[in-house]
Amino acid sequence: MPAFAENIIVVFSLIAIGYAVARIKLISQATGDGLAEFVFKVALPLLLFRTIVHSEFEHGLPFLMWLTYFTAVAVTWFLGHMLLRAFFARDVRGGVVAGVTASFSNLLLIGVPLMSGIFGDQGLAVLSQILSIHLPIMMAASLITFDYALRRDGMAEKAAGPVDLARRFLRQLFSNPLIIGIVMGLFVRVAGIPIPNVADRVIVSLGSAGGPLALFSMGISIYGYGVRGQIPSSLLLVTLKLMVMPAVATLAALAFGLPDDVAKVTVVAASLPAGANTWLIASRFGTGQRLAATSLTIGTALAALTSGFWLMVVEQVF
């Protein structure tokens, strides 16, 4: 069995086990939420912090990688928005949720353990460069487009002005533990501050727990979201996310001449299913929650197959 296949089986088995223990009530949803909070606020920020401090970034500033990845994001966001409105008669706000759901990869809970297992520390270093701007860009795009959607849907009284949008964005950004971990890692790296051995071992101990617990808690969360109807529209968005977005990323990587190792991580990152952020955004906006939840559940299940497909593609293409 190829090594990448073993890694995919391990990753999605941990998700399946989390789903199973939640389904049989062995672990409560509240416990799963607590595990996810530990992963999000402690383990993965420390893992990203240490990765940025210690990794060797061989290709310098990753502008072409960012351009490749976010070209794929823009194309699938646009398609998700337009196709949902065209075929399912949703308003502009629903189109925004569809765009987010079709393009917001779960780079954290699935991406970090998958890249680490398949591509090693260097793959995780490449992913951390995407993560460093992924959340800020997706947050800003979501806030701006939804504010526009409110005005288009005749709800201008609920829309925020530029100052309120900027304040909301900055508050959400700089209270995010992942962003704090990344920024602190960059600071320590640039400043050349040595990390004492004892502190490094503590960081490794906590950070190494992040990958397995992220996947396990993801499974528990998926059981909570479940399939809530709107299956045809969800299948459309899942197809865009799992197949169209990585296809666009592959073409962009070839067009921009990305180094092979960077291109592989970028395309696989684009192939990952949507994560809980899509449901959280839909809930915050007060529309499309069932669509986001169903897409998240179906997409994560199908990604066990499609991730393997795209890993085979990148091994052949790059």
VOMIRO-43709 format. One record per residue: residue in one letter; y, x, z of N, C-alpha, C, O in turn. Coordinates in steps of 0.001 Angstrom, whole numbers, padded with zeros to 6 digits, always signed. Last residue first. Layout:
N
AYXZYXZYXZYXZ ...
***
This chain:
318
F+016752+003468-010916+017570+004584-010418+016693+005787-010040+017210+006814-009602 V+014781+001726-011907+016060+001852-012617+016812+003112-012207+017442+003758-013045 Q+012564+001790-010216+012378+001998-011648+013691+002333-012363+013708+003123-013307 E+013610+001292-007736+012799+002499-007906+012572+002811-009382+012406+003973-009753 V+014820-001157-008160+015682+000025-007984+014892+001321-008112+015434+002338-008546 V+012504-002808-008440+013477-002665-009526+014284-001379-009366+014419-000603-010312 M+011304-002654-005936+010588-002131-007104+011545-001900-008275+011415-000921-009010 L+013321-003906-004476+012982-002516-004165+012194-001883-005312+012392-000710-005626 W+013199-006431-005581+014370-005601-005869+014151-004143-005479+014733-003244-006086 F+010682-007299-004571+010942-007247-006009+012104-006311-006317+012004-005481-007221 G+011127-007239-001818+010143-006341-002415+010347-006187-003911+010207-005093-004459 S+012973-009313-001675+013376-007956-001275+012417-006920-001854+012837-005861-002320 T+011481-011555-002418+012492-011035-003345+012970-009635-002966+013335-008851-003843 L+009756-011990-000191+009227-011685-001522+010271-011003-002404+009983-009999-003057 A+011435-012391+001933+010255-011557+002158+009617-011149+000834+009006-010084+000741 A+013223-014271+001041+013614-012859+000933+012460-011911+001223+012494-010752+000810 L+012273-016757+001700+012002-016257+000347+012320-014771+000198+011759-014092-000662 A+013249-016934+004370+011814-017030+004077+011486-016422+002710+010528-015659+002582 T+016009-016757+003981+015333-015726+004772+013835-015738+004503+013212-014680+004417 G+016471-019099+002443+016750-017774+001906+016033-016669+002657+015504-015742+002043 I+015838-021183+004208+015048-020994+002985+015234-019579+002442+014269-018936+002029 T+017846-020698+006217+016419-020768+006534+015560-020486+005307+014659-019649+005355 L+020289-020711+004785+019926-019574+005629+018418-019545+005864+017784-018498+005728 S+020261-023259+003634+020266-022069+002776+019829-020835+003555+019080-020006+003038 T+020413-024828+005950+019236-024915+005080+019140-023696+004174+018052-023159+003970 A+022958-024029+006930+021748-023865+007740+020493-023879+006878+019608-023041+007051 A+024726-024723+004828+024608-023326+005257+023315-023093+006027+022642-022084+005817 L+024329-027523+004733+024104-026693+003548+023882-025241+003946+022954-024597+003458 R+025161-028270+007274+023767-028498+006865+023405-027645+005654+022299-027111+005570 Q+027914-027513+007205+026988-026905+008163+025531-027072+007743+024746-026129+007840 G+030029-028410+005601+028965-027628+004986+027966-027016+005941+027236-026100+005562 T+032805-028142+007890+032188-028727+006695+031078-027811+006202+031156-026592+006354 G+034338-026816+009826+034019-028230+009999+033458-028904+008765+033614-030114+008599 F+034957-024181+010042+035736-024956+009084+035440-026449+009153+036190-027260+008610 R+033058-023418+011886+034468-023213+012213+035358-024047+011297+036392-024558+011726 S+030746-023989+010431+031037-024732+011665+032503-024613+012045+033121-025587+012475 A+030961-022105+008366+030925-023534+008046+031269-024374+009274+032001-025358+009170 I+030826-019772+009921+032038-020059+009144+032096-021535+008794+033151-022158+008907 L+028237-020014+010931+029367-019968+011861+030675-020284+011145+031532-020980+011689 W+026742-019887+008590+026730-021129+009374+027915-021163+010341+028524-022213+010547 T+027345-017259+007855+027650-018359+006936+027697-019687+007678+028576-020514+007433 N+026400-015706+009961+027851-015813+009758+028220-016956+008825+029282-017561+008974 A+023662-015568+009792+024233-016608+010645+025737-016756+010460+026297-017809+010765 G+023229-014614+006295+022969-014584+007725+023696-015682+008473+024265-016598+007879 A+021490-014601+003142+022666-014891+003962+022271-014915+005435+021123-015200+005778 P+019247-011876+002244+019647-013282+002387+020919-013424+003200+021364-012485+003860 L+019865-009030+000078+019491-009608+001370+019957-011056+001476+020958-011428+000863 S+020760-007789-002184+019626-008707-002323+019256-009415-001026+018414-010313-001035 A+022691-005980-001475+023127-007190-002174+022020-008225-002271+022298-009414-002424 A+021012-004003-000452+021931-004711+000448+022404-006014-000181+022506-007035+000498 V+019872-003158-002844+019021-003825-001853+019873-004577-000837+019503-005668-000405 V+022170-001999-004009+021500-003138-004650+020623-003884-003649+020633-005114-003615 T+022761+000063-002150+023756-000954-002494+023104-002190-003095+023451-003312-002728 V+020471+001668-002148+020869+000972-000921+021827-000167-001236+021720-001247-000654 K+020554+002556-004863+019393+001850-004317+019773+001043-003082+019433-000136-002980 A+023011+003912-005051+022781+002692-005832+021621+001889-005264+021699+000662-005192 V+022562+006151-003460+023574+005171-003057+023345+003846-003771+023468+002780-003167 D+020618+007475-004951+020315+007077-003578+021303+006038-003065+020923+005140-002315 D+021945+007865-007489+020745+007036-007362+020490+006561-005934+020183+005389-005716 P+025506+007410-007692+024339+008263-007442+023121+007403-007107+023256+006336-006509 L+026901+005136-010114+026618+005483-008718+025456+006467-008628+024511+006369-009411 G+028210+004357-012552+027560+005653-012399+027324+006063-010961+027527+007226-010614 F+029219+001919-013167+030106+002818-012433+029473+004181-012173+030129+005071-011631 A+027041+000739-014472+028322+000873-015176+029230+001896-014505+029928+002652-015181 L+025083+000745-012474+024871+001503-013712+026192+001761-014434+026433+002856-014941 A+026318-000950-010640+025958+000412-010235+025722+001300-011451+026112+002468-011459 A+026486-003309-012149+027716-002620-011745+027430-001178-011349+028203-000279-011679 L+023772-003963-012396+024568-003697-013601+025842-002928-013258+026234-002011-013979 T+023194-004332-009651+022468-003345-010453+023265-002960-011698+023412-001779-012012 A+024890-006447-008962+025068-005144-008316+024366-004037-009104+024888-002927-009211 V+023752-008478-010492+025117-008042-010794+025374-006661-010188+025997-005807-010819 A+021306-008611-009121+021323-008296-010555+022704-007806-010978+022822-006838-011729 P+022066-009375-006534+021549-008018-006755+021488-007629-008230+021605-006449-008562 M+023064-012048-007290+023928-011029-006683+023349-009615-006829+024091-008714-007220 V+020788-013401-008353+021951-013107-009193+022802-011987-008593+023216-011075-009309 M+018858-013432-006180+018542-012941-007518+019778-012533-008324+019813-011450-008909 L+019799-014331-003716+018648-013431-003745+018384-012809-005112+017747-011759-005193 K+022093-015949-004297+022137-014868-003306+021026-013850-003519+021275-012644-003505 L+021281-017768-006261+022426-016892-006500+022389-015690-005566+022624-014557-005986 T+019193-018973-004827+018918-018259-006080+020055-017299-006425+019819-016161-006831 V+020654-020155-002762+019664-019124-002441+019320-018306-003687+019173-017086-003610 L+022115-022056-004183+022820-020958-003519+021872-019820-003168+022242-018650-003264 L+019995-023721-005094+020940-023115-006033+021606-021896-005404+021659-020828-006014 L+018901-024530-002686+018101-023688-003578+018974-023010-004633+018723-021868-005019 S+020987-026160-001750+020646-024933-001029+019838-023985-001902+020055-022774-001869 S+020882-028266-003535+022074-027417-003525+021807-026106-002792+022338-025062-003170 P+018253-029278-002847+018601-028813-004205+019817-027887-004235+019787-026843-004887 I+018491-029826+000040+017612-028778-000480+017977-028354-001907+018011-027152-002170 Q+019810-031357+001983+020573-030714+000908+019778-029570+000275+020314-028494+000010 G+018180-030761+005207+018504-031515+004006+019281-030683+003007+019402-029466+003151 R+017877-028706+007086+018639-029912+007428+019053-030703+006188+020155-031250+006134 V+015647-026645+008536+015994-027199+007228+016617-028560+007459+015963-029469+007970 G+016849-024447+011223+015924-025328+010527+016392-025711+009131+017379-025188+008614 Y+018204-023312+013473+018936-023859+012325+018077-024854+011556+018514-025969+011268 G+016135-022559+015221+017196-023455+015677+017969-024080+014533+018350-025248+014605 Y+014688-020828+013625+014038-022054+014107+015087-023058+014567+014952-024259+014334 I+016620-018853+013381+016245-019627+012194+015529-020908+012594+015734-021955+011980 S+016641-017766+015979+017816-018480+015473+017464-019361+014276+017951-020486+014168 I+014150-016522+016035+014444-017604+016981+015618-018434+016486+015593-019662+016563 G+014576-014587+014027+013543-015609+013881+013765-016792+014800+013590-017940+014392 M+016567-013065+015244+016857-013765+013997+015847-014874+013763+016212-015975+013351 S+015196-011895+017319+016174-012936+017655+016590-013718+016420+016930-014897+016518 F+013665-010100+015731+013014-011087+016594+013971-012232+016927+013601-013402+016829 L+015683-008530+014553+014774-009320+013719+014105-010425+014525+013991-011558+014056 A+016878-007405+016836+017686-008138+015857+016806-009052+015019+017143-010215+014799 L+014774-006052+018033+015316-007239+018695+016181-008065+017752+016216-009291+017856 P+014367-003933+016141+013332-004937+016411+013869-006206+017061+013473-007311+016691 G+017146-002739+016263+016448-003181+015061+015391-004234+015323+015490-005337+014785 G+017886-002093+018985+018621-003073+018187+017844-003617+017010+017864-004823+016765 A+016691-000062+020277+016172-001407+020560+016782-002451+019635+016262-003560+019512 S+018210+002080+019571+016904+001945+018923+016262+000595+019206+015387+000154+018461 G+020449+001844+021265+020571+001562+019838+019242+001339+019157+019139+000502+018259 L+019435+002620+023776+019942+001261+023569+019985+000908+022086+019603-000195+021694 S+018615+005277+023190+017707+004318+023827+018151+002883+023589+017338+002027+023240 V+020931+006446+022122+019723+006324+021299+018785+005270+021874+018225+004462+021133 I+022593+006351+024388+022978+005624+023169+021764+005406+022270+021581+004320+021720 V+021161+008073+026066+021374+006675+026464+021709+005829+025239+021180+004731+025068 R+021364+010420+024605+020040+009839+024839+020143+008385+025267+019317+007558+024881 D+024119+010866+024730+023491+010628+023430+022122+009988+023602+021753+009105+022828 A+024464+011363+027444+025088+010175+026852+024438+009834+025514+024228+008663+025198 V+023049+013783+027579+022606+012622+028367+023174+011338+027779+022461+010345+027632 N+024561+015457+025871+023168+015139+025565+022677+013901+026306+021974+013068+025734 P+027904+014411+024991+026951+015063+025895+025524+014577+025638+025309+013432+025239 I+029370+014763+021910+028746+013764+022775+027743+014477+023671+026809+015096+023160 P+032515+016276+021077+031059+016377+021266+030548+015279+022204+031218+014915+023171 I+034883+015325+018728+034542+015227+020150+033024+015312+020308+032308+014496+019728 G+036216+015414+016289+035276+016480+016637+034895+016486+018100+034611+017545+018661 A+037823+013501+015245+038389+014318+016321+037470+015463+016725+037895+016382+017426 V+036061+012322+013441+037254+013008+012935+037835+013950+013985+038282+015052+013667 R+034126+011270+015267+033755+012185+014176+034954+013003+013709+034874+014226+013595 V+035590+009593+016918+034862+010715+017519+034499+011743+016452+034558+012947+016700 F+036535+007763+014935+037461+008535+015765+036776+009773+016341+037317+010876+016262 L+034177+006665+013910+035073+007411+013024+036017+008298+013822+036273+009442+013445 G+033264+005388+016252+032470+006432+015615+033310+007296+014694+033176+008520+014691 M+035288+003515+016649+035095+004575+017640+034264+005721+017066+034526+006888+017358 V+034846+001924+014371+036125+002620+014543+035989+003764+015543+036510+004856+015316 I+032233+000961+014915+032510+001744+013706+033786+002563+013865+033814+003749+013539 G+032621-000446+017340+031663+000655+017256+031930+001559+016071+031864+002783+016193 I+034518-002369+016502+034867-001415+017559+033935-000205+017505+034392+000933+017610 I+032975-003770+014682+034163-003058+014209+034584-002011+015229+034963-000898+014865 L+031105-004821+016473+030675-003940+015382+031838-003115+014853+031706-001916+014608 P+032591-006492+018201+031966-005264+018712+031531-004298+017617+031582-003084+017810 N+035729-007801+017471+034345-007743+017002+033700-006435+017451+034206-005363+017118 S+038335-007914+017935+037505-008306+019070+036028-008255+018697+035170-008620+019500 F+039490-007310+015557+039502-006270+016581+038853-006695+017897+038827-005926+018858 L+039026-009722+014045+038563-008406+013607+038432-007436+014767+037387-006810+014943 Q+040236-011841+015362+038793-011868+015145+038255-010481+014810+037162-010110+015238 R+042914-010919+015271+042271-011217+016551+040751-011201+016411+040056-010617+017242 L+043378-010718+012533+043411-009510+013359+042731-009735+014704+042052-008846+015217 F+043143-013464+011779+042284-012429+011201+042226-011196+012095+041142-010688+012383 R+045196-014676+013232+043808-015090+013448+042840-014022+012942+041842-013716+013596 R+047428-013379+012118+047152-013262+013553+045689-013601+013854+045028-012909+014628 A+047244-014203+009451+047163-012781+009778+046819-012579+011249+046014-011711+011590 L+047573-016985+009781+046353-016443+009183+046163-014976+009549+045065-014553+009912 D+050152-017085+010853+049020-017564+011646+047700-017032+011105+046810-016669+011874 V+051568-016067+008644+051607-015367+009932+050432-015781+010799+049784-014934+011414 P+051046-017946+006572+050622-016548+006447+050584-015803+007779+049681-015002+008020 G+049968-021069+008170+050876-020232+007402+050385-018799+007359+049414-018458+008034 A+047125-023260+007783+047934-022316+008558+048860-021546+007626+048572-021390+006439 A+046505-026783+007354+046525-025405+006861+047448-024540+007715+048421-025025+008292 K+046763-029362+008067+045833-028561+008859+045830-027092+008445+045221-026256+009113 E+048455-030420+006192+048936-030399+007576+048028-029570+008478+048459-029119+009539 A+047025-030462+003843+047970-029361+004047+048452-029274+005485+048817-028197+005957 M+044898-031784+002658+044935-031644+004118+045881-030511+004504+045574-029705+005382 G+044176-032033-000019+045138-032963+000554+045224-032927+002057+045584-033926+002680 D+042606-030059-001018+041931-031307-000645+042861-032299+000042+042405-033288+000616 R+044362-027946-001291+043862-028593-002503+043209-029945-002197+043254-030861-003017 R+044689-027234+001402+045844-027730+000639+045384-028470-000617+045951-029504-000970 L+042099-026380+001996+042714-027472+002759+043880-028076+001990+044032-029296+001940 A+041842-024207+000248+041042-025413+000032+041612-026608+000789+041607-027727+000276 Y+043538-022307+001408+043861-022831+000075+043118-024147-000175+043681-025087-000736 D+042005-021875+003676+043365-022394+003819+043846-022987+002497+044482-024041+002474 F+039766-020785+002463+039652-022090+003113+041026-022700+003355+041191-023915+003250 T+040758-018387+001453+040277-019410+000517+040135-020768+001187+040359-021798+000549 I+041472-017058+003865+042473-017337+002826+042007-018456+001903+042772-019372+001602 L+039039-016903+005317+040224-017543+005895+041220-017949+004812+041752-019059+004840 S+037386-015500+003493+037019-016835+003978+038235-017580+004512+038438-018752+004196 A+038724-013061+003177+038521-013932+002019+038197-015357+002451+038677-016315+001845 A+038552-012071+005817+039855-012335+005206+039718-013292+004030+040504-014229+003897 M+035743-011836+006111+036536-012671+007018+037860-013056+006378+038247-014224+006392 M+035132-010030+004087+034563-011379+004035+035314-012333+004958+035500-013504+004627 I+036586-007765+004940+036867-008383+003641+036345-009811+003591+037035-010707+003106 P+035461-007217+007541+036890-007515+007351+037193-008218+006034+037974-009169+006009 L+032648-006864+006809+033092-007976+007654+034585-008248+007509+034966-009410+007366 H+032814-004531+005078+032193-005805+004679+032730-006976+005489+033209-007961+004928 I+033647-002082+005866+034672-002968+005296+034124-004350+004953+034884-005243+004578 S+031412-001029+007121+032731-000699+007666+033834-001573+007093+034851-001792+007751 L+029156-001649+005639+029477-002469+006813+030897-002234+007307+031521-003143+007854 I+029188+000470+003828+029431-000900+003357+029864-001775+004519+030816-002547+004407 Q+028635+002516+005627+029875+002574+004853+030205+001207+004251+031375+000830+004174 S+026141+001793+006538+027253+001749+007493+028596+001834+006780+029589+001291+007263 L+024583+002314+004278+024816+000926+004687+025998+000823+005642+026775-000129+005566 V+024609+005117+004396+025219+004425+003254+025533+002982+003622+026616+002481+003319 A+023205+005451+006808+024573+005963+006689+025302+005291+005529+026473+004934+005654 L+020742+004406+006147+021536+003721+007162+022986+004182+007116+023897+003390+007357 G+019956+006366+004343+020155+004997+003881+020989+004194+004852+021837+003399+004449 Q+019734+008485+006113+020721+008563+005040+020995+007185+004451+022133+006871+004101 D+017646+007692+007807+019001+007819+008350+020060+007863+007255+021161+007343+007437 G+015579+005609+005628+015834+006575+006682+017294+006628+007105+018076+005727+006803 F+014794+003700+003817+015582+004828+003299+015929+005865+004362+016515+006898+004039 I+013154+001948+005375+012807+002314+003999+013507+003589+003542+012878+004463+002946 G+014222+001667+007974+012788+001847+007778+012434+002374+006404+011503+003169+006272 S+016946+001337+007491+016494+002447+008326+015017+002735+008086+014605+003892+008004 M+016940-001013+006009+017407+000240+005391+016926+001452+006175+016546+002468+005594 L+015917-002809+007987+015246-002627+006700+015648-001305+006053+014786-000554+005597 P+017723-002715+010185+016332-002260+010345+015614-002021+009020+014781-001118+008932 V+020158-003533+008680+020061-002284+009449+018605-001856+009641+018266-000726+009291 G+019585-006081+007431+019913-004882+006673+019706-003589+007437+019134-002641+006899 I+019178-008015+009427+018075-007638+008535+018355-006296+007865+017455-005465+007747 L+021558-007889+010931+020288-008178+011597+019081-007820+010736+018064-007368+011261 L+023516-006888+008841+023348-006404+010205+021926-006630+010711+021173-005674+010899 L+023704-008086+006405+023601-006629+006440+023262-006107+007823+022768-004987+007956 N+023169-010638+004963+022874-010353+006365+022630-008847+006509+021500-008402+006709 S+025814-011294+002619+024512-010718+002978+024387-010494+004480+025365-010202+005168 F+027358-013722+001194+027515-013035+002483+026156-012525+002957+025424-013254+003627 S+027100-015317-001101+027515-013916-001255+027572-013105+000037+027813-011899-000019 A+026573-017996-000792+025954-017321-001939+026211-015822-001961+025601-015112-002761 T+028170-018701+001356+026719-018724+001525+026005-017973+000406+024950-017379+000630 V+030726-018565+000191+030371-017670+001292+028855-017565+001415+028315-016468+001563 G+030490-020652-001680+030770-019290-002110+030392-018268-001058+029810-017229-001369 A+030078-022850+000028+029042-022458-000931+029247-021025-001402+028286-020264-001512 V+032534-022923+001327+031322-022664+002116+030183-022221+001201+029414-021326+001550 V+034091-023574-000936+034321-022317-000212+033093-021946+000611+032658-020794+000599 G+033103-026110-001591+032944-025007-002526+033147-023656-001869+032456-022693-002201 G+033999-027595+000560+032563-027385+000392+032270-026245-000562+031309-025499-000374 R+036731-027505-000114+036257-026893+001136+034755-026632+001078+034290-025572+001497 V+036785-028991-002464+037082-027557-002527+036609-026847-001264+036137-025713-001332 D+033893-031220-002464+035317-030913-002487+035521-029400-002459+034561-028630-002434 R+031103-031691-004736+031671-031364-003436+033155-031056-003580+033625-030682-004654 A+029299-032410-006840+030509-033190-006565+031064-032951-005164+031453-033898-004480 F+027246-030923-007765+026988-031705-006562+028238-032410-006042+028237-032945-004933 F+028039-029521-010029+026768-030249-010074+026521-031146-008862+025675-032038-008921 A+030613-028451-009476+030316-029064-010773+029088-029965-010723+029088-031048-011307 R+030486-027391-006902+031457-028444-007197+031102-029177-008492+031276-030392-008585 L+028485-025492-007278+028296-026568-006296+029251-027715-006573+028867-028881-006487 L+029662-023870-009249+028451-024628-009563+028206-025747-008558+027768-026833-008937 M+031918-022727-007922+032086-023564-009108+030861-024425-009391+031005-025597-009739 H+030778-021319-005688+031874-022286-005534+031904-023257-006711+031915-024473-006516 G+028889-019644-006922+028494-020601-005895+029516-021704-005724+029167-022880-005628 L+030562-018140-008641+029523-019009-009191+029078-020057-008177+028907-021225-008525 F+032183-016786-006738+032781-017658-007751+031743-018636-008307+032020-019830-008430 W+030184-015347-005359+031058-016284-004635+031639-017289-005625+031596-018496-005389 T+029196-013762-007424+028333-014808-006860+029133-015798-006020+028788-016979-005975 V+031476-012141-007975+030831-012931-009028+030008-014066-008429+030111-015208-008875 A+032054-010943-005480+033043-011795-006151+032395-012698-007197+032726-013880-007295 V+029691-009447-004946+030154-010498-004034+031074-011473-004760+030896-012687-004666 A+029731-007647-007091+028623-008601-006962+028995-009755-006037+028657-010906-006310 T+032044-006295-006366+031986-006973-007666+030881-008023-007639+031069-009147-008104 F+031233-005196-003997+032135-006347-003925+032384-006988-005290+032883-008111-005361 Y+029523-003112-004877+029038-004175-003993+029942-005401-004055+029453-006527-004154 T+031217-001550-006548+029951-002117-007026+029534-003312-006186+029231-004384-006710 L+033250-000832-004789+033571-001603-005986+032321-002275-006549+032365-003429-006975 W+031794+000681-002923+032466-000551-002503+032778-001434-003705+032592-002650-003647 M+031026+002744-004671+030011+001923-004007+030617+000602-003550+030037-000464-003758 L+033496+003800-005338+032686+003189-006390+031570+002322-005805+031213+001291-006377 F+034354+004774-002791+035106+003733-003493+034263+003031-004558+034307+001806-004674 P+033445+006345-000482+032539+005536-001313+033245+004447-002115+032788+003304-002124 L+034209+009749-000129+034677+008375+000025+033962+007460-000971+033886+007768-002160 G+031159+011726-000273+032580+011535-000007+032948+010070+000177+032121+009254+000583 H+028431+011972-000476+029169+011628-001686+030645+011317-001432+031307+010715-002277 E+027142+012504+001946+027072+013500+000877+028028+013227-000276+028403+014157-000990 F+027682+012399+005106+028026+011541+003976+028202+012432+002747+029257+013029+002536 E+025492+012812+007636+026173+013582+006598+026420+012660+005406+025474+012196+004771 S+025832+011346+010917+025319+011371+009544+026155+012279+008649+027348+012484+008872 H+026999+011206+013486+026046+012278+013179+025638+012384+011714+025137+013431+011302 V+028844+009067+013636+029165+010361+014244+028287+011475+013677+028778+012573+013414 I+027506+006966+012398+028742+007472+011797+029097+008850+012351+029594+009705+011618 T+025367+006608+014188+025112+006913+012781+026337+007534+012130+026224+008515+011395 R+026665+005889+016554+025956+007172+016481+025678+007580+015036+025745+008762+014698 F+027746+003373+015760+028594+004440+016310+027917+005794+016135+028525+006736+015628 L+025431+001960+015122+026385+002285+014061+027325+003409+014493+027660+004288+013699 L+024312+001809+017718+023569+002424+016620+024504+002837+015486+024382+003938+014950 L+026302+000407+019093+025983+001779+019487+025224+002512+018386+025462+003695+018146 P+026196-002077+017697+027426-001276+017698+027186+000182+018097+027785+001090+017521 L+023455-002758+018348+023824-002363+016987+025188-001676+016907+025337-000754+016105 A+023611-003172+021267+022659-002283+020599+023131-001821+019223+023199-000620+018963 V+025963-004903+021942+025628-003620+022563+024811-002727+021624+025267-001653+021233 K+026454-007245+020510+027538-006676+021309+027250-005285+021863+028178-004557+022217 F+024104-007886+019103+025395-007901+018421+026470-007145+019189+027307-006474+018585 V+022062-007682+021040+021977-006945+019779+023356-006783+019159+023736-005689+018742 F+022990-009482+022992+022788-008069+023325+022773-007212+022062+023393-006149+022016 E+022940-011825+021456+024218-011348+021990+024119-009873+022372+025042-009100+022116 A+020229-012107+020967+021134-011888+019835+022477-011345+020307+023083-010506+019640 L+019372-012604+023587+018910-011408+022874+019844-011071+021718+020205-009912+021510 G+020669-015070+024007+020983-013917+024843+020556-012606+024198+021284-011615+024250 D+019423-016664+022116+020864-016433+021995+021290-015222+022818+022149-014445+022402 G+016848-016656+023202+017095-016052+021896+018562-015752+021677+018913-014712+021120 T+017381-018126+025496+016945-016733+025618+017164-015984+024311+017604-014834+024303 A+018014-020570+024290+019026-019885+025099+018672-018409+025285+019547-017545+025240 Q+015631-021326+023158+016734-020988+022265+017815-020224+023019+018458-019336+022459 S+012861-019819+024964+013852-020864+024706+014919-020373+023737+015088-019173+023524 I+009567-019029+024139+010893-018522+024481+011911-019576+024085+011832-020154+023001 L+007589-020828+023616+007287-019720+024513+008567-019059+024995+008641-018584+026128 K+007740-022973+021869+008503-023045+023122+008125-021947+024113+008315-022111+025318 I+006762-022727+019397+005797-023158+020418+006424-023177+021814+005731-023371+022813 R+009119-021842+018124+008513-023116+017729+007537-023631+018780+007482-024834+019035 A+009554-019344+019221+010530-020409+019469+009920-021773+019172+010176-022743+019884 V+007393-017977+018246+007492-018135+019700+008541-019181+020071+008434-019830+021112 A+007956-018143+015449+006762-018769+016021+006897-018991+017526+006559-020062+018029 Y+010326-016667+015108+010298-018088+014741+009136-018795+015437+009294-019902+015952 G+009378-014151+015911+010467-014800+016639+010506-016290+016377+010695-017088+017295 I+007493-013776+013876+007045-013871+015273+008121-014531+016129+007816-015372+016974 A+009171-013610+011640+008201-014703+011738+007703-014881+013169+007511-016008+013624 I+010541-011229+012202+011287-012488+012085+010345-013668+012274+010673-014620+012983 L+008360-009492+012139+009122-009635+013384+009964-010906+013366+010091-011585+014385 S+007671-009787+009452+006726-010207+010490+007440-010392+011822+007158-011342+012552 F+009783-008628+008140+009692-010084+008094+008618-010632+009034+008647-011814+009379 V+009309-005886+008843+010596-006544+009071+010436-008055+009133+010903-008691+010077 V+006634-005405+007985+007017-005259+009399+008293-006038+009698+008360-006767+010688 I+006885-005854+005230+005968-006677+006024+006335-006612+007497+006350-007634+008184 I+008688-003816+004568+009078-005213+004373+008198-006132+005207+008691-007078+005821 N+007099-001565+005164+008343-001807+005894+008806-003252+005758+009268-003849+006730 E+005050-001855+003281+004742-001887+004712+005992-002191+005527+005949-002982+006469 A+006540-001520+000957+005886-002807+001208+005532-002944+002686+005693-004014+003274 F+007322+001121+001103+008362+000104+001201+007756-001265+001480+008371-002088+002158 A+004862+002450+000788+005553+002515+002080+006602+001421+002209+006771+000848+003286 P+002226+000609-000884+003456+001415-000894+004171+001357+000451+004102+000355+001163 M-001198+000845+000000+000000+000000+000000+001250+000882+000000+001337+001813+000800 
***
